[in-house]
Amino acid sequence: MIRVKAFCPAAISSFFASYLHENPLKCGAWGGGFTLEKGVEVTVSLDRSQSELEVSNFINGKPLDSPIIKTVLKYLSEYGKLKGKLKIEQRIEVPIGCGYGTSGASALAAAMALSKIFKIKITYMQMARIAHLADFQCKTGLGTVAGIVGPSGGIKILTSPGAPGYAVVDKIFIPKDFLIVSASFGPIRKEEILKDHSRLEILNQIGMETLRRILRDPTPKNFMKNCRRFALKAGFMSGRVKILLEQLDETHIIGATQNMIGEAVHSLVEEKYLDEILKVYLKFFHQDEIIVSKVDELGPRYL
């Protein structure tokens, strides 16, 4: 039995504008957000004793089918026959379907672990493009993987859309003592939003305007301010998200806004004010539902 373990940071999206093209490697998004020290850990075990491929997948200990995993395996099989009894265990440390980029992170960590265990001779960028294609084709994300693969640390800014190697990812530096504090009330159904072309066109206009405003003054405070403006104009904000954000505004935050797309909130704070900010979150969530994380500095990696 052989085992391989890979980790990919979660990626909070703070704003976006989508871009679709007939070439899926050119599809993607403009946007911005944060990668966290928390994320998705994928452990794969392979018993090579059988000639056909048999796959079992577990997410946080529960057996579940995963279209993402199936799609990643489909692309890896183009490099040669995959065989053996394969067990995939995914440990996801953030809420699923709430704007934390778990599908893209899962796809990339899986592509890394699986290509290593099957001894497939591909580069990191090739793995990342497979993850992007899986995320795109499963309709779970557009620019997540490109953002994760971009420069580590700081606030990620996708200034040109596409898969890794096609997208241009910039960043805004932040001080070492800044933290992300976040929590989620639950997911938002994205399929209906993304099928509504007229609404998507409006969202894209707001997203591009947000990008221009951020690039005119690329500071953490201005980033958070304009992402909040995007969230309000986008019309995703529930009453309880709005109340939480308004209460956070009364504290010493750099800024707070809604995850894209989820009924979730993330705030950028100085470490010395963490207790003050947590008091507000604790009015709405249990302690174990609140995520406190530094921005990731290491990127996707083998463990």
C-alpha positions as a Markdown table, in Angstrom:
| # | Residue | x | y | z |
|---|---|---|---|---|
| 1 | Met | 0.0 | 0.0 | 0.0 |
| 2 | Ile | 1.4 | 3.4 | -1.0 |
| 3 | Arg | 0.2 | 6.7 | 0.5 |
| 4 | Val | 0.6 | 10.3 | -0.7 |
| 5 | Lys | -0.7 | 13.4 | 1.1 |
| 6 | Ala | -1.2 | 16.9 | -0.5 |
| 7 | Phe | -2.5 | 20.2 | 0.9 |
| 8 | Cys | -4.1 | 23.2 | -0.9 |
| 9 | Pro | -5.1 | 26.4 | 0.9 |
| 10 | Ala | -8.8 | 27.5 | 0.8 |
| 11 | Ala | -9.4 | 30.6 | -1.3 |
| 12 | Ile | -12.0 | 33.2 | -0.2 |
| 13 | Ser | -13.4 | 35.1 | -3.1 |
| 14 | Ser | -14.2 | 38.8 | -2.2 |
| 15 | Phe | -15.4 | 39.9 | -5.7 |
| 16 | Phe | -15.5 | 38.6 | -9.3 |
| 17 | Ala | -16.3 | 39.2 | -12.9 |
| 18 | Ser | -16.6 | 36.0 | -15.0 |
| 19 | Tyr | -15.1 | 35.4 | -18.5 |
| 20 | Leu | -16.2 | 32.6 | -20.8 |
| 21 | His | -14.5 | 31.4 | -23.9 |
| 22 | Glu | -14.8 | 28.4 | -26.2 |
| 23 | Asn | -11.3 | 27.3 | -25.0 |
| 24 | Pro | -11.9 | 26.3 | -21.3 |
| 25 | Leu | -8.2 | 27.1 | -20.5 |
| 26 | Lys | -9.1 | 30.7 | -21.4 |
| 27 | Cys | -12.2 | 30.7 | -19.3 |
| 28 | Gly | -11.9 | 32.2 | -15.9 |
| 29 | Ala | -12.5 | 35.4 | -13.8 |
| 30 | Trp | -11.2 | 38.7 | -12.8 |
| 31 | Gly | -11.4 | 39.2 | -9.1 |
| 32 | Gly | -9.7 | 39.1 | -5.7 |
| 33 | Gly | -9.6 | 37.5 | -2.3 |
| 34 | Phe | -7.4 | 35.6 | 0.2 |
| 35 | Thr | -5.8 | 32.2 | 0.5 |
| 36 | Leu | -5.9 | 30.8 | 4.0 |
| 37 | Glu | -3.6 | 28.6 | 6.1 |
| 38 | Lys | -6.7 | 26.4 | 6.5 |
| 39 | Gly | -7.8 | 24.4 | 3.4 |
| 40 | Val | -8.1 | 21.0 | 1.9 |
| 41 | Glu | -5.9 | 18.0 | 2.7 |
| 42 | Val | -6.1 | 15.0 | 0.4 |
| 43 | Thr | -4.6 | 11.7 | 1.3 |
| 44 | Val | -4.6 | 9.0 | -1.4 |
| 45 | Ser | -3.7 | 5.3 | -0.8 |
| 46 | Leu | -3.2 | 2.8 | -3.6 |
| 47 | Asp | -3.1 | -1.0 | -3.6 |
| 48 | Arg | -1.6 | -2.0 | -7.0 |
| 49 | Ser | -2.7 | -5.7 | -6.7 |
| 50 | Gln | -5.6 | -5.4 | -9.2 |
| 51 | Ser | -5.5 | -4.5 | -12.9 |
| 52 | Glu | -8.6 | -2.3 | -13.0 |
| 53 | Leu | -9.2 | 1.0 | -11.2 |
| 54 | Glu | -11.5 | 0.9 | -8.2 |
| 55 | Val | -12.1 | 4.3 | -6.4 |
| 56 | Ser | -13.6 | 5.1 | -3.1 |
| 57 | Asn | -13.8 | 8.8 | -2.0 |
| 58 | Phe | -14.4 | 10.2 | 1.5 |
| 59 | Ile | -15.0 | 13.8 | 2.5 |
| 60 | Asn | -14.5 | 14.5 | 6.2 |
| 61 | Gly | -14.9 | 10.8 | 6.9 |
| 62 | Lys | -18.1 | 10.3 | 4.9 |
| 63 | Pro | -18.2 | 8.2 | 1.7 |
| 64 | Leu | -19.3 | 10.5 | -1.1 |
| 65 | Asp | -19.1 | 10.5 | -4.9 |
| 66 | Ser | -17.1 | 13.5 | -6.2 |
| 67 | Pro | -17.5 | 14.8 | -9.7 |
| 68 | Ile | -14.3 | 16.8 | -9.2 |
| 69 | Ile | -12.3 | 13.7 | -8.4 |
| 70 | Lys | -13.8 | 11.8 | -11.3 |
| 71 | Thr | -12.9 | 14.6 | -13.7 |
| 72 | Val | -9.4 | 14.9 | -12.4 |
| 73 | Leu | -8.9 | 11.1 | -12.8 |
| 74 | Lys | -10.3 | 11.3 | -16.4 |
| 75 | Tyr | -7.7 | 13.9 | -17.3 |
| 76 | Leu | -4.9 | 12.0 | -15.6 |
| 77 | Ser | -5.9 | 8.8 | -17.4 |
| 78 | Glu | -4.9 | 10.5 | -20.7 |
| 79 | Tyr | -1.3 | 10.1 | -19.6 |
| 80 | Gly | -1.6 | 6.3 | -19.2 |
| 81 | Lys | -3.8 | 3.6 | -17.7 |
| 82 | Leu | -4.7 | 4.0 | -14.0 |
| 83 | Lys | -5.1 | 0.8 | -12.1 |
| 84 | Gly | -5.4 | -0.5 | -8.6 |
| 85 | Lys | -7.6 | 0.0 | -5.5 |
| 86 | Leu | -7.6 | 3.7 | -4.8 |
| 87 | Lys | -8.8 | 5.3 | -1.6 |
| 88 | Ile | -9.1 | 9.1 | -1.5 |
| 89 | Glu | -9.7 | 10.9 | 1.9 |
| 90 | Gln | -10.4 | 14.6 | 1.8 |
| 91 | Arg | -10.3 | 16.7 | 5.0 |
| 92 | Ile | -11.9 | 20.0 | 4.3 |
| 93 | Glu | -11.3 | 22.6 | 7.1 |
| 94 | Val | -13.7 | 25.3 | 5.9 |
| 95 | Pro | -17.4 | 25.3 | 4.9 |
| 96 | Ile | -18.3 | 23.8 | 1.6 |
| 97 | Gly | -20.2 | 25.8 | -1.1 |
| 98 | Cys | -19.9 | 29.1 | 0.8 |
| 99 | Gly | -17.3 | 31.0 | -1.2 |
| 100 | Tyr | -14.1 | 29.4 | 0.3 |
| 101 | Gly | -12.9 | 27.8 | -3.0 |
| 102 | Thr | -13.1 | 24.3 | -1.6 |
| 103 | Ser | -13.8 | 22.7 | -5.0 |
| 104 | Gly | -10.8 | 24.3 | -6.7 |
| 105 | Ala | -8.6 | 23.5 | -3.7 |
| 106 | Ser | -9.8 | 19.9 | -3.6 |
| 107 | Ala | -9.2 | 19.6 | -7.4 |
| 108 | Leu | -5.6 | 20.9 | -7.1 |
| 109 | Ala | -4.7 | 18.9 | -4.0 |
| 110 | Ala | -6.2 | 15.7 | -5.6 |
| 111 | Ala | -4.4 | 16.3 | -8.9 |
| 112 | Met | -1.1 | 16.7 | -7.0 |
| 113 | Ala | -1.6 | 13.6 | -4.8 |
| 114 | Leu | -2.9 | 11.4 | -7.6 |
| 115 | Ser | -0.3 | 12.3 | -10.2 |
| 116 | Lys | 2.4 | 11.4 | -7.6 |
| 117 | Ile | 0.9 | 8.1 | -6.5 |
| 118 | Phe | 0.4 | 7.0 | -10.1 |
| 119 | Lys | 3.9 | 8.3 | -11.1 |
| 120 | Ile | 2.5 | 10.5 | -13.8 |
| 121 | Lys | 5.3 | 12.7 | -15.3 |
| 122 | Ile | 3.7 | 16.1 | -15.4 |
| 123 | Thr | 4.6 | 19.5 | -14.0 |
| 124 | Tyr | 2.9 | 21.6 | -11.3 |
| 125 | Met | 1.4 | 23.8 | -14.0 |
| 126 | Gln | 0.0 | 20.8 | -15.8 |
| 127 | Met | -1.6 | 19.6 | -12.6 |
| 128 | Ala | -3.0 | 23.1 | -11.9 |
| 129 | Arg | -4.6 | 23.2 | -15.4 |
| 130 | Ile | -6.2 | 19.8 | -14.8 |
| 131 | Ala | -7.6 | 21.2 | -11.6 |
| 132 | His | -8.9 | 24.3 | -13.4 |
| 133 | Leu | -10.6 | 22.2 | -16.0 |
| 134 | Ala | -12.2 | 20.0 | -13.4 |
| 135 | Asp | -13.5 | 23.0 | -11.4 |
| 136 | Phe | -14.8 | 24.7 | -14.6 |
| 137 | Gln | -16.5 | 21.6 | -16.1 |
| 138 | Cys | -18.1 | 20.6 | -12.8 |
| 139 | Lys | -19.5 | 24.2 | -12.7 |
| 140 | Thr | -18.0 | 24.8 | -9.2 |
| 141 | Gly | -15.6 | 27.6 | -10.0 |
| 142 | Leu | -13.9 | 29.8 | -12.6 |
| 143 | Gly | -10.9 | 31.6 | -11.3 |
| 144 | Thr | -10.2 | 29.8 | -8.0 |
| 145 | Val | -7.3 | 27.6 | -9.1 |
| 146 | Ala | -5.5 | 30.4 | -10.9 |
| 147 | Gly | -5.8 | 32.5 | -7.8 |
| 148 | Ile | -4.5 | 29.7 | -5.6 |
| 149 | Val | -1.5 | 29.1 | -7.9 |
| 150 | Gly | -0.7 | 32.8 | -8.0 |
| 151 | Pro | 1.9 | 34.6 | -5.8 |
| 152 | Ser | 1.5 | 33.5 | -2.1 |
| 153 | Gly | 0.7 | 35.9 | 0.7 |
| 154 | Gly | -1.2 | 39.2 | 0.6 |
| 155 | Ile | -4.5 | 39.8 | -1.2 |
| 156 | Lys | -4.7 | 38.0 | -4.5 |
| 157 | Ile | -5.9 | 40.1 | -7.5 |
| 158 | Leu | -6.7 | 38.4 | -10.8 |
| 159 | Thr | -6.1 | 41.1 | -13.3 |
| 160 | Ser | -6.5 | 38.8 | -16.4 |
| 161 | Pro | -8.7 | 35.7 | -16.5 |
| 162 | Gly | -7.9 | 32.1 | -17.5 |
| 163 | Ala | -6.4 | 28.9 | -16.2 |
| 164 | Pro | -3.0 | 28.9 | -14.4 |
| 165 | Gly | -0.4 | 30.0 | -17.0 |
| 166 | Tyr | -3.1 | 32.0 | -18.8 |
| 167 | Ala | -4.3 | 34.2 | -16.0 |
| 168 | Val | -2.4 | 37.1 | -14.6 |
| 169 | Val | -2.4 | 37.2 | -10.8 |
| 170 | Asp | -1.1 | 40.2 | -8.9 |
| 171 | Lys | -1.2 | 40.9 | -5.1 |
| 172 | Ile | -1.5 | 43.6 | -2.5 |
| 173 | Phe | 0.9 | 43.2 | 0.4 |
| 174 | Ile | -0.5 | 43.1 | 3.9 |
| 175 | Pro | 1.3 | 43.3 | 7.3 |
| 176 | Lys | 2.3 | 40.0 | 9.0 |
| 177 | Asp | 0.0 | 40.6 | 11.9 |
| 178 | Phe | -3.2 | 40.8 | 9.8 |
| 179 | Leu | -5.7 | 37.9 | 10.2 |
| 180 | Ile | -8.8 | 36.8 | 8.4 |
| 181 | Val | -11.8 | 36.1 | 10.6 |
| 182 | Ser | -14.7 | 34.4 | 8.8 |
| 183 | Ala | -17.9 | 32.4 | 9.4 |
| 184 | Ser | -20.7 | 31.1 | 7.3 |
| 185 | Phe | -24.5 | 30.9 | 7.7 |
| 186 | Gly | -24.7 | 28.5 | 4.8 |
| 187 | Pro | -24.3 | 28.2 | 1.0 |
| 188 | Ile | -26.1 | 30.1 | -1.8 |
| 189 | Arg | -27.4 | 28.2 | -4.8 |
| 190 | Lys | -25.0 | 29.4 | -7.5 |
| 191 | Glu | -26.4 | 27.4 | -10.5 |
| 192 | Glu | -29.4 | 29.7 | -10.9 |
| 193 | Ile | -27.3 | 32.8 | -10.7 |
| 194 | Leu | -24.7 | 31.6 | -13.2 |
| 195 | Lys | -27.5 | 30.5 | -15.7 |
| 196 | Asp | -29.1 | 34.0 | -15.6 |
| 197 | His | -27.1 | 35.7 | -18.4 |
| 198 | Ser | -28.6 | 39.2 | -17.9 |
| 199 | Arg | -27.8 | 39.1 | -14.1 |
| 200 | Leu | -24.3 | 37.8 | -14.9 |
| 201 | Glu | -23.7 | 40.6 | -17.3 |
| 202 | Ile | -24.7 | 43.1 | -14.6 |
| 203 | Leu | -22.4 | 41.3 | -12.0 |
| 204 | Asn | -19.6 | 41.4 | -14.5 |
| 205 | Gln | -20.0 | 45.2 | -15.0 |
| 206 | Ile | -20.0 | 45.7 | -11.2 |
| 207 | Gly | -17.0 | 43.4 | -10.9 |
| 208 | Met | -14.9 | 45.2 | -13.5 |
| 209 | Glu | -15.7 | 48.6 | -11.9 |
| 210 | Thr | -14.6 | 47.1 | -8.5 |
| 211 | Leu | -11.3 | 46.0 | -10.0 |
| 212 | Arg | -10.6 | 49.4 | -11.5 |
| 213 | Arg | -11.4 | 51.1 | -8.2 |
| 214 | Ile | -9.1 | 48.7 | -6.3 |
| 215 | Leu | -6.2 | 49.1 | -8.8 |
| 216 | Arg | -6.4 | 52.9 | -8.5 |
| 217 | Asp | -5.6 | 52.6 | -4.8 |
| 218 | Pro | -4.2 | 49.1 | -4.1 |
| 219 | Thr | -4.4 | 49.1 | -0.3 |
| 220 | Pro | -6.0 | 46.5 | 2.0 |
| 221 | Lys | -8.5 | 49.1 | 3.3 |
| 222 | Asn | -9.6 | 50.2 | -0.2 |
| 223 | Phe | -9.8 | 46.6 | -1.3 |
| 224 | Met | -12.2 | 45.6 | 1.5 |
| 225 | Lys | -14.2 | 48.8 | 1.0 |
| 226 | Asn | -14.8 | 48.2 | -2.6 |
| 227 | Cys | -15.5 | 44.5 | -2.1 |
| 228 | Arg | -18.3 | 45.5 | 0.3 |
| 229 | Arg | -19.6 | 47.9 | -2.3 |
| 230 | Phe | -19.6 | 45.0 | -4.8 |
| 231 | Ala | -21.4 | 42.7 | -2.4 |
| 232 | Leu | -24.1 | 45.3 | -1.8 |
| 233 | Lys | -24.6 | 46.0 | -5.5 |
| 234 | Ala | -24.6 | 42.3 | -6.4 |
| 235 | Gly | -27.7 | 41.7 | -4.4 |
| 236 | Phe | -26.6 | 38.5 | -2.6 |
| 237 | Met | -26.7 | 39.9 | 0.9 |
| 238 | Ser | -29.2 | 38.4 | 3.3 |
| 239 | Gly | -30.5 | 40.3 | 6.3 |
| 240 | Arg | -28.3 | 38.5 | 8.8 |
| 241 | Val | -25.2 | 39.0 | 6.8 |
| 242 | Lys | -26.0 | 42.8 | 6.6 |
| 243 | Ile | -26.5 | 43.0 | 10.3 |
| 244 | Leu | -23.3 | 41.2 | 11.1 |
| 245 | Leu | -21.3 | 43.4 | 8.7 |
| 246 | Glu | -22.9 | 46.6 | 10.3 |
| 247 | Gln | -21.9 | 45.4 | 13.8 |
| 248 | Leu | -18.3 | 44.6 | 12.6 |
| 249 | Asp | -18.1 | 48.2 | 11.2 |
| 250 | Glu | -18.3 | 49.4 | 14.9 |
| 251 | Thr | -15.0 | 47.6 | 15.7 |
| 252 | His | -11.4 | 48.2 | 14.7 |
| 253 | Ile | -11.5 | 46.1 | 11.5 |
| 254 | Ile | -9.6 | 47.0 | 8.3 |
| 255 | Gly | -12.8 | 45.9 | 6.5 |
| 256 | Ala | -15.4 | 43.2 | 6.2 |
| 257 | Thr | -17.5 | 41.9 | 3.3 |
| 258 | Gln | -19.4 | 38.9 | 2.0 |
| 259 | Asn | -17.9 | 35.7 | 0.5 |
| 260 | Met | -18.5 | 35.2 | -3.2 |
| 261 | Ile | -20.7 | 33.3 | -3.5 |
| 262 | Gly | -22.0 | 32.3 | 0.0 |
| 263 | Glu | -24.0 | 33.5 | 2.9 |
| 264 | Ala | -20.7 | 34.0 | 4.7 |
| 265 | Val | -18.6 | 36.9 | 5.9 |
| 266 | His | -14.9 | 37.5 | 6.1 |
| 267 | Ser | -13.1 | 40.4 | 7.8 |
| 268 | Leu | -9.5 | 41.6 | 7.7 |
| 269 | Val | -8.2 | 42.5 | 11.2 |
| 270 | Glu | -5.1 | 43.4 | 13.1 |
| 271 | Glu | -4.2 | 40.6 | 15.5 |
| 272 | Lys | -4.3 | 43.0 | 18.5 |
| 273 | Tyr | -8.0 | 43.6 | 17.9 |
| 274 | Leu | -9.0 | 39.9 | 17.5 |
| 275 | Asp | -10.8 | 39.5 | 20.8 |
| 276 | Glu | -13.0 | 42.6 | 20.0 |
| 277 | Ile | -13.9 | 41.2 | 16.6 |
| 278 | Leu | -14.6 | 37.7 | 18.0 |
| 279 | Lys | -17.1 | 39.1 | 20.4 |
| 280 | Val | -19.2 | 40.3 | 17.5 |
| 281 | Tyr | -19.0 | 36.9 | 15.6 |
| 282 | Leu | -19.9 | 35.1 | 18.8 |
| 283 | Lys | -23.3 | 36.8 | 18.8 |
| 284 | Phe | -24.1 | 34.9 | 15.6 |
| 285 | Phe | -22.0 | 31.7 | 15.6 |
| 286 | His | -20.6 | 29.1 | 18.0 |
| 287 | Gln | -16.8 | 29.3 | 18.7 |
| 288 | Asp | -16.1 | 26.2 | 16.5 |
| 289 | Glu | -17.9 | 27.8 | 13.5 |
| 290 | Ile | -15.6 | 30.8 | 13.4 |
| 291 | Ile | -12.5 | 30.6 | 11.2 |
| 292 | Val | -9.4 | 32.6 | 12.3 |
| 293 | Ser | -6.5 | 32.2 | 9.9 |
| 294 | Lys | -3.4 | 34.0 | 8.7 |
| 295 | Val | -3.1 | 34.5 | 5.0 |
| 296 | Asp | -1.2 | 31.5 | 3.4 |
| 297 | Glu | 2.4 | 32.1 | 2.6 |
| 298 | Leu | 3.4 | 28.6 | 1.3 |
| 299 | Gly | 0.9 | 27.7 | -1.4 |
| 300 | Pro | -0.2 | 24.1 | -2.4 |
| 301 | Arg | 2.3 | 21.5 | -1.2 |
| 302 | Tyr | 3.0 | 17.8 | -0.5 |
| 303 | Leu | 2.9 | 16.8 | 3.2 |
